[in-house]
């Protein structure tokens, strides 16, 4: 039973939120602020609860619409599979999604009380978008936009809780993290193209078409790398952040593979896997760079 719930929550994808919060904390520390451990831990718990909520509710609604029952399940696409396989009761999954949403909302409310209206605005966006993600946002073709904004706001919100301010580093750092998360959603929607389209979903891949999406694939790493390079030039990010360019070979391999296998599931699986690895490693290197530079500035190294 526990393994089924862990599958439903999609543990491996929670890493995106962990990287986002970690980036916010790293940037906060890099800008010369001390980190309040209690608030940091509470932020992790709140964000992870909200992330679990959107995954559970997504499983529920995709099952109700008959999407997950017809998609070919892989480790990275097609939903968690626990409902089509009858491992969990759909009503229980829906209730769990709502419970996690309430937990995240309560933790967020605490920060609204302690930190003010800006956190309130971020929390309101999170609650509404999470609840309507699988029933409205996906149908409107805004899923990738939502994920990018979500990642950005997690970084900004984490920074604001720690510093009571918002600056260029926090905003641009958030965009880098958000685009990396959106990239994973984009590539994992390729295998579900036909069934998603038949069931009324409108992912970016559906809007663009499979062949054109292979070209748009490159836009995500281009945004991440360009934004980082420009931010380093403008002294918004530390010079060491250019280390994320070390992941360039990973994405080159993924992009080349996608071009020849975008319509074949056997070819898409390794492409999805390598793109996920690229996103997570790039995100991890990104926030670690801020930590290393902060350590150097504090003469800890």
C-alpha positions in Angstrom: 0.0 0.0 0.0 2.8 2.5 0.9 4.6 1.7 -2.3 1.4 2.5 -4.3 1.0 5.9 -2.5 4.7 6.7 -3.2 4.1 5.9 -6.9 1.0 8.1 -6.9 2.9 11.0 -5.4 5.7 10.4 -8.0 8.6 10.8 -5.6 11.2 11.2 -8.3 9.5 14.3 -9.6 9.4 15.9 -6.2 13.1 16.6 -6.7 12.1 19.6 -8.9 10.5 21.3 -5.9 13.5 20.4 -3.6 15.8 22.0 -6.1 13.6 25.1 -6.3 13.5 25.6 -2.6 17.2 24.9 -2.3 17.9 27.5 -5.0 15.9 30.1 -3.1 17.8 29.3 0.1 21.1 29.4 -1.7 20.4 32.7 -3.3 19.2 34.2 0.0 22.5 33.1 1.7 24.6 34.3 -1.2 23.0 37.8 -0.9 24.4 38.0 2.6 21.4 36.9 4.6 21.3 34.3 7.4 19.0 31.3 7.0 16.2 30.7 9.5 16.2 26.9 9.7 12.7 26.6 11.0 11.3 28.6 8.1 13.5 26.7 5.7 12.2 23.3 6.9 8.6 24.6 6.9 9.0 25.9 3.4 10.2 22.5 2.2 7.3 20.8 3.8 4.7 23.2 2.4 6.1 23.1 -1.1 6.3 19.3 -1.2 2.8 19.0 0.1 1.5 21.3 -2.7 3.6 19.3 -5.2 2.2 16.0 -4.0 -1.3 17.5 -4.2 -1.0 18.4 -7.9 0.3 15.0 -8.8 -2.4 13.1 -6.9 -5.2 15.3 -8.4 -3.7 14.9 -11.8 -3.8 11.1 -11.5 -7.4 11.3 -10.4 -8.6 13.5 -13.2 -6.7 11.8 -15.9 -8.1 8.5 -14.7 -11.7 9.9 -14.7 -11.2 11.2 -18.2 -9.9 7.8 -19.4 -6.5 9.1 -20.3 -4.3 7.0 -18.1 -6.3 3.9 -19.0 -5.3 4.2 -22.7 -1.8 5.6 -22.5 1.3 3.3 -22.6 2.8 3.7 -19.2 6.6 4.4 -18.8 8.6 5.4 -15.8 8.4 9.0 -16.9 5.1 9.4 -18.7 1.5 8.1 -18.7 0.8 8.9 -15.1 1.7 6.8 -12.0 -0.5 3.9 -13.1 -1.9 3.1 -9.7 -5.5 3.8 -10.6 -5.7 1.9 -13.9 -4.0 -1.0 -12.2 -6.6 -0.8 -9.3 -4.0 -0.4 -6.6 -5.7 2.5 -5.0 -9.3 3.8 -4.8 -9.8 6.9 -7.0 -11.8 8.6 -4.2 -9.0 8.0 -1.8 -6.5 9.5 -4.2 -8.7 12.6 -4.7 -9.1 13.0 -0.9 -5.4 12.7 -0.4 -4.8 15.3 -3.0 -7.1 17.7 -1.2 -5.5 16.9 2.1 -2.1 17.7 0.8 -3.5 20.9 -0.7 -4.9 21.9 2.7 -1.6 21.1 4.4 0.3 23.2 1.9 -2.3 26.0 2.3 -2.1 26.0 6.1 1.7 26.2 6.0 1.5 29.0 3.5 -1.0 30.8 5.6 1.5 30.8 8.5 4.0 32.6 6.2 1.3 35.0 5.1 0.8 35.9 8.7 4.5 36.3 9.4 5.7 37.7 6.0 2.7 39.5 4.5 0.7 40.0 1.3 3.4 39.0 -1.2 3.4 35.4 0.2 -0.4 35.6 0.2 -0.5 36.4 -3.6 2.0 33.5 -4.3 -0.1 31.1 -2.1 -3.4 32.1 -3.8 -1.9 31.4 -7.2 -0.6 28.1 -6.0 -3.9 26.9 -4.6 -6.0 27.9 -7.5 -3.6 26.7 -10.2 -3.0 23.3 -8.5 -6.7 22.6 -8.1 -7.6 23.6 -11.6 -4.4 22.2 -13.3 -5.8 19.0 -14.6 -9.3 20.3 -15.4 -8.7 23.7 -16.9 -5.0 24.7 -17.2 -4.0 21.6 -19.3 -7.1 22.0 -21.5 -6.1 25.6 -22.2 -2.6 24.5 -23.3 -0.9 26.3 -20.4 0.6 23.4 -18.5 4.2 24.2 -19.4 3.6 27.9 -18.6 2.2 26.9 -15.2 5.1 24.7 -14.3 7.6 27.5 -15.3 5.8 30.1 -13.2 5.4 27.6 -10.3 9.2 27.0 -10.2 9.9 30.7 -10.4 7.5 31.6 -7.6 8.9 28.8 -5.3 12.3 30.4 -5.6 11.0 33.9 -5.1 8.8 32.9 -2.2 11.5 31.0 -0.5 13.9 34.0 -0.8 11.2 36.4 0.4 10.5 34.4 3.5 14.2 34.4 4.4 15.0 38.0 3.4 11.8 40.0 3.2 13.0 41.3 -0.2 12.9 40.5 -3.9 15.8 41.3 -6.3 17.0 40.5 -9.8 19.0 37.4 -8.6 15.9 35.9 -7.1 13.6 36.5 -10.0 16.1 35.4 -12.7 17.2 32.5 -10.6 13.6 31.5 -10.3 13.1 31.6 -14.0 16.1 29.4 -14.6 14.7 26.8 -12.2 11.1 27.2 -13.6 12.2 26.6 -17.2 14.2 23.5 -16.2 11.1 22.1 -14.6 8.9 23.0 -17.6 11.4 21.3 -19.9 10.7 17.9 -18.2 7.0 18.3 -18.6 7.4 19.2 -22.2 9.5 16.2 -23.1 7.4 13.7 -21.1 4.3 14.8 -23.1 5.6 13.4 -26.3 4.5 9.8 -25.8 1.0 10.8 -24.8 0.5 13.0 -27.9 -2.3 10.9 -29.5 -4.3 10.0 -26.4 -4.0 13.5 -24.9 -5.2 15.0 -28.2 -8.1 12.6 -28.4 -9.2 13.3 -24.8 -9.2 17.1 -25.2 -5.9 18.0 -23.5 -3.8 20.6 -25.2 -0.1 20.3 -24.3 2.5 22.5 -26.0 3.5 19.4 -28.1 0.0 19.1 -29.3 -0.3 22.8 -30.2 3.0 22.7 -32.1 2.9 19.2 -33.5 5.5 16.5 -33.0 8.0 17.6 -35.7 8.0 21.3 -34.8 8.2 20.4 -31.1 11.6 18.8 -31.8 12.9 22.2 -32.8 11.2 24.0 -29.9 13.0 21.4 -27.6 16.2 23.5 -28.0 14.5 26.7 -26.7 14.4 25.5 -23.1 18.2 25.0 -22.7 18.9 28.1 -24.7 16.8 30.2 -22.3 18.5 28.6 -19.3 22.1 29.1 -20.6 21.5 32.5 -22.1 19.8 33.9 -19.0 22.7 32.5 -16.8 25.4 34.0 -19.1 23.7 37.4 -19.3 23.1 37.4 -15.5 26.8 36.6 -14.8 27.8 39.4 -17.2 25.5 41.8 -15.3 26.8 40.6 -12.0 23.4 39.3 -11.0 24.7 35.7 -10.7 28.2 34.8 -9.5 30.8 33.8 -12.2 30.8 30.2 -11.0 27.3 29.8 -12.2 28.7 29.3 -15.7 29.5 25.8 -14.5 26.0 24.8 -15.6 27.4 25.0 -19.1 29.1 21.7 -18.3 25.8 19.9 -18.9 25.7 21.0 -22.5 26.8 17.6 -23.8 23.9 16.0 -22.0 21.3 18.0 -23.8 23.0 17.7 -27.2 22.7 14.0 -26.9 19.0 14.2 -26.0 18.1 16.7 -28.8 19.8 14.6 -31.5 18.0 11.5 -30.3 14.6 13.2 -30.2 15.0 14.3 -33.8 15.2 10.7 -35.0 12.8 9.0 -32.5 10.0 11.5 -31.6 7.3 9.1 -32.9 8.8 5.9 -31.4 8.3 5.1 -27.8 11.4 2.9 -27.7 13.5 5.9 -28.7 11.6 8.5 -26.6 12.2 6.6 -23.3 16.0 7.2 -23.2 15.4 10.8 -24.5 13.0 11.5 -21.7 15.4 10.0 -19.2 18.4 12.0 -20.4 16.4 15.2 -20.5 15.3 14.6 -16.9 18.9 14.0 -15.8 19.9 17.2 -17.6 17.3 19.2 -15.9 18.0 17.9 -12.4 21.9 18.0 -12.7 21.7 21.5 -14.2 19.4 22.7 -11.4 21.6 21.1 -8.7 24.8 22.6 -10.1 23.0 26.0 -10.3 22.1 26.3 -6.6 25.4 24.7 -5.4 27.3 27.4 -7.3 25.6 30.1 -5.2 26.5 28.1 -2.0 30.1 27.8 -3.1 30.4 31.4 -3.9 28.8 32.4 -0.6 31.3 30.2 1.2 34.2 31.9 -0.6 32.9 35.3 0.2 32.6 34.4 3.8 36.2 33.0 3.8 34.9 29.6 4.8 36.9 28.0 2.0 
